[in-house]
């Protein structure tokens, strides 16, 4: 977990989401973007979760990635309490993540939440990096380098018929 110069907060509703969300952290490590993990259920520990969300506005955090399954209220509550962009990762659960996806994309007007694919931790990290790259040339350069390496790796490992 990278804590120096935290720019991204990865907030999870349950410890069971950590294995999935470590994929986001691994990608942010590759691009050298500081992040932190925070685990707290908006349903089971609302006061603790809300206190953390309120503190985000006074921190250096520029993007929040949320991850929750079933009724994903974590993303909407976070977006309603901060101006920081929120990217939701619907997590596979009882209904294969469709429940979390639907509760994420049905935010009312005025509560914007970006959503990536079910279990899309890597895409959430890439989207967060792209948001930061708009105003940070160093991150933009590292993101471009990462994407070029990824493309080269794909070409190297692809068969040509």
Buried (B, 14 or more C-beta within 10 A) or exposed (E): EBEEEBBBBBBBBBEEBBEBBBBBBEBBBBBBBBBBBBBBBBBEBEEBBBEBBEEBEEEEBBBBBBBBBBBBBBBBBBBBBBEBBBBBBBBBBEEEBEBBBBBBBEBEEEBEBBBBEBBBBBBBBBBBBBBBBEEBEEBBEBBEEBBEEEEEEEEEEEEEE
